[in-house]
Amino acid sequence: MGSLTIRLDDETEHLLDHFAQVLNQNKSAVARAGILDYLQRQQHLEAQKRELENSIKVSSIEAVQKRVAESESSCRLSDEEYEHSMNEFFASELGLVR
C-alpha cells in the first residue's frame, strides 16, 4: 500500500501549528473551568453539610431532654390506625383500596 505525503508551505504549516496550540490551550481552559466548577460545588455541598450538622448537633442535656420530649409527644398510631390511615390515603390519592 502506498503513502501520500503532502508538503505544506511554511506559512500554512505555521498557521496549522498555531491552530493546534490554540486548540490545546482551549481544551486546557475548559478543563480548568470544569475543575473549578466541580470544586466550587463541592465547597458549597460541604458548607450545606456543616450547616445541617450544626442544626442537628445537641450540646446540652436540656436540649437532649427537649428533643426526647418532642419525639415522645409526637403522634403514634396503633397497627389498626396505621392500616386505616393507609387505606384512606390510597383511596383518596390514588383511587385504590388496600
Helices and strands as residue ranges (DSSP letters): H 10-56, H 61-72, H 79-89, I 90-94
